[in-house]
Amino acid sequence: MKAIGYQYNKDAVSFVQFEQQTPEPKDHDLLVKIEAVSVNPVDYKVRQGIQVAEGSPRILGWDAAGVVESIGEKASLFKPGDRVYYAGDITRSGSNASHQLVDEHIVGRMPRSIEFAAAAALPLTSITAWEALFDRLKIDPTVDKDKQILIIGGAGGVGSIAIQLAKRIAHLRVVATASREESREWCLSLGADTVINHHGKMTEQFQEQNLAKPDYILCLNSTDDHFKAMSELIAPQGMVCSIVETTQSHDLDELKSKSAGFVWEFMFTRSMYKTADRIKQHELLNSIADLIDSGELKTTLKEVFGQMSVENILKAHQQLETGSSIGKVVLTKLDTPEK
Ligand SMILES: NC(=O)c1ccc[n+]([C@@H]2O[C@H](COP(=O)([O-])OP(=O)(O)OC[C@H]3O[C@@H](n4cnc5c(N)ncnc54)[C@H](OP(=O)(O)O)[C@@H]3O)[C@@H](O)[C@H]2O)c1
């Protein structure tokens, strides 16, 4: 198989294309022939964390759509030829390759109504947004319908699917944040009811626009910068969920008088710890596929950066590192002969 990996080089960001033996699937693994991948901030965060030369290049990338080529002896959810999409496991080799092994429990059937590139845009961010809304914030659409959520970082990869899920599936009133006209328009087009600017004082914007305090806050960017405002804004007995690590300490006591809660979402938890319920990622990806096929959700694909190559992966990392992406950036399959 072919792959593109990151090789530490103190002078430049250095990706290399190389060949290695195609692995055989065992147990519940699927061997997937990758057709398209999307690029996420985790890709450049893992790359930045590599500070010494490793034995072989590290294959990054954790968001893929492709076709099952062969299956392990215990796999039963998929068969060769099935189209699948998944975000993989950060403790294993990534998807910037022609082939990849992935545990079937965290793989979903690909939506039938969209192509590989549009499907590759979805899994990692959909798992994150779904788990944040329904597993961590425990939103129950039958009970919580019409409550209000503030989604900080609405136009990014995760925000683009979170707005849709919060609006169309959870039936919440959605206040999203964006700082530019283009990202603001994108949030509105996905279903946000109101958009405020995360670079301005959010508490003042809530007051100026007579917005009720949010019952839920989903923080998809700069938890450090937003923790104070979130503590002030959250409604009594509300819940805050963040997906972004902090570099400073924060005072949970600020939430105490309101009996408000704070919870983390990390979409690799289930695969990293092999939790007994990790099949929920298979189920939720299938639900997302159904919702895409019925037209209730739309893909968050914004731009295809061409085929997977050293140059295009570098270009995609540089785009993500600007912190101003809208929707998702996708790369199509490595140009590779049959294995
Ligand atoms: N825990 C998990 O499982 C998990 C999963 C996925 C992602 N993440 C993390 O979540 C973060 C977002 O991921 P993503 O894929 O959505 O990233 P992304 O697509 O790169 O996000 C870009 C968006 O961030 C917005 N933004 C920039 N600065 C902001 C700020 N200070 N406050 C609020 N929004 C701001 C921008 O909006 P404007 O251009 O309008 O300013 C832009 O649209 C990353 O740190 C990523 O590593 C965590």
The ligand as a MOL file (V3000), in Angstrom:
LIG
                    3D

  0  0  0     0  0            999 V3000
M  V30 BEGIN CTAB
M  V30 COUNTS 48 52 0 0 0
M  V30 BEGIN ATOM
M  V30 1 N -12.7210 16.8910 21.5100 0
M  V30 2 C -12.9540 16.4090 20.2920 0
M  V30 3 O -13.3680 15.2620 20.1250 0
M  V30 4 C -12.7260 17.2940 19.1000 0
M  V30 5 C -13.2210 16.9040 17.8480 0
M  V30 6 C -13.0630 17.7520 16.7770 0
M  V30 7 C -12.4020 18.9550 16.9330 0
M  V30 8 N -11.8910 19.2810 18.1510 0 CHG=1
M  V30 9 C -11.2210 20.5660 18.3490 0
M  V30 10 O -12.2190 21.5580 18.2160 0
M  V30 11 C -11.7020 22.7150 17.6130 0
M  V30 12 C -12.5530 23.0720 16.4140 0
M  V30 13 O -12.4710 22.0810 15.4350 0
M  V30 14 P -13.0350 22.3660 13.9610 0
M  V30 15 O -12.7560 21.1840 13.1470 0
M  V30 16 O -14.4090 22.8940 14.0340 0 CHG=-1
M  V30 17 O -12.0300 23.5690 13.5760 0
M  V30 18 P -12.0430 24.5820 12.3660 0
M  V30 19 O -12.9050 24.0750 11.2780 0
M  V30 20 O -10.6290 24.8730 12.0460 0
M  V30 21 O -12.7060 25.8910 13.0220 0
M  V30 22 C -12.6400 27.0690 12.3020 0
M  V30 23 C -13.6610 28.0590 12.8460 0
M  V30 24 O -13.2630 28.5020 14.1440 0
M  V30 25 C -13.8050 29.7930 14.3300 0
M  V30 26 N -12.9930 30.5040 15.3340 0
M  V30 27 C -11.7480 30.9970 15.1790 0
M  V30 28 N -11.3300 31.5820 16.3340 0
M  V30 29 C -12.3540 31.4620 17.2250 0
M  V30 30 C -12.5430 31.8770 18.5710 0
M  V30 31 N -11.5940 32.5290 19.2640 0
M  V30 32 N -13.7130 31.5850 19.1650 0
M  V30 33 C -14.6830 30.9330 18.4990 0
M  V30 34 N -14.5600 30.4990 17.2170 0
M  V30 35 C -13.4150 30.7710 16.5940 0
M  V30 36 C -13.7100 30.4410 12.9740 0
M  V30 37 O -14.7920 31.3350 12.8110 0
M  V30 38 P -14.5730 32.8300 12.2440 0
M  V30 39 O -13.7230 32.6730 11.0150 0
M  V30 40 O -15.9380 33.3040 12.0040 0
M  V30 41 O -13.8510 33.5870 13.3480 0
M  V30 42 C -13.7640 29.2780 11.9850 0
M  V30 43 O -14.9580 29.1990 11.2460 0
M  V30 44 C -10.2270 22.4110 17.3090 0
M  V30 45 O -9.4400 22.8900 18.3740 0
M  V30 46 C -10.1890 20.9000 17.2870 0
M  V30 47 O -8.9210 20.3540 17.5980 0
M  V30 48 C -12.0530 18.4810 19.2390 0
M  V30 END ATOM
M  V30 BEGIN BOND
M  V30 1 1 1 2
M  V30 2 2 2 3
M  V30 3 1 2 4
M  V30 4 1 4 5
M  V30 5 2 4 48
M  V30 6 2 5 6
M  V30 7 1 6 7
M  V30 8 2 7 8
M  V30 9 1 8 9
M  V30 10 1 8 48
M  V30 11 1 9 10
M  V30 12 1 9 46
M  V30 13 1 10 11
M  V30 14 1 11 12
M  V30 15 1 11 44
M  V30 16 1 12 13
M  V30 17 1 13 14
M  V30 18 2 14 15
M  V30 19 1 14 16
M  V30 20 1 14 17
M  V30 21 1 17 18
M  V30 22 2 18 19
M  V30 23 1 18 20
M  V30 24 1 18 21
M  V30 25 1 21 22
M  V30 26 1 22 23
M  V30 27 1 23 24
M  V30 28 1 23 42
M  V30 29 1 24 25
M  V30 30 1 25 26
M  V30 31 1 25 36
M  V30 32 1 26 27
M  V30 33 1 26 35
M  V30 34 2 27 28
M  V30 35 1 28 29
M  V30 36 1 29 30
M  V30 37 2 29 35
M  V30 38 1 30 31
M  V30 39 2 30 32
M  V30 40 1 32 33
M  V30 41 2 33 34
M  V30 42 1 34 35
M  V30 43 1 36 37
M  V30 44 1 36 42
M  V30 45 1 37 38
M  V30 46 2 38 39
M  V30 47 1 38 40
M  V30 48 1 38 41
M  V30 49 1 42 43
M  V30 50 1 44 45
M  V30 51 1 44 46
M  V30 52 1 46 47
M  V30 END BOND
M  V30 END CTAB
M  END
